[in-house]
Amino acid sequence: METIHKIGRRKTAVARVYLSEGKGDITINKKPLNEYFTTATLQYKVKQPFSLTDTEGSYDVKVNVYGGGITGQAEAVRLALSRIMCEVDEENRAILKPEGLLTRDPRMVERKKFGQKKARKKFQFSKR
């Protein structure tokens, strides 16, 4: 099996994921998974596509991720891994789709408008 490459995005985070046959090593920005994503929740999010498809420990993953915060980055990695798992075996699609792992979350930060404090908040109005 050659290396499979996919991209996942969430908010402003972009994850480029490379998957190859191996013994289950996950490397993110040249750091091990538990060093880059320190909380158990984020580690669970990254490993979710593997646990649902029962392929934990059978692939090596190398990830380049940038932009956004750590939660957005973890979810971007999850989307890319889910897309890869569908390419590896088409039957994985039926498992991942109902869990919502193949859906690109379109929610982005709304831009700040001029003449306002934030995107929707206005400056204080004084009648007199």
Number of C-alpha atoms within 10 A of each C-alpha: 7 8 11 15 16 18 19 24 25 24 19 15 20 22 26 19 26 20 21 16 14 11 12 15 15 19 19 21 12 11 13 13 20 14 11 16 20 11 10 9 11 21 16 15 18 23 19 20 27 19 12 14 17 11 13 16 14 14 16 17 21 21 23 16 21 17 14 15 12 16 16 20 26 26 24 30 29 27 29 26 30 29 23 21 21 19 14 13 10 10 12 19 17 10 15 20 13 10 12 12 21 19 13 15 14 9 9 9 9 9 9 12 12 9 8 12 12 13 12 11 10 12 10 8 6 5 4 3
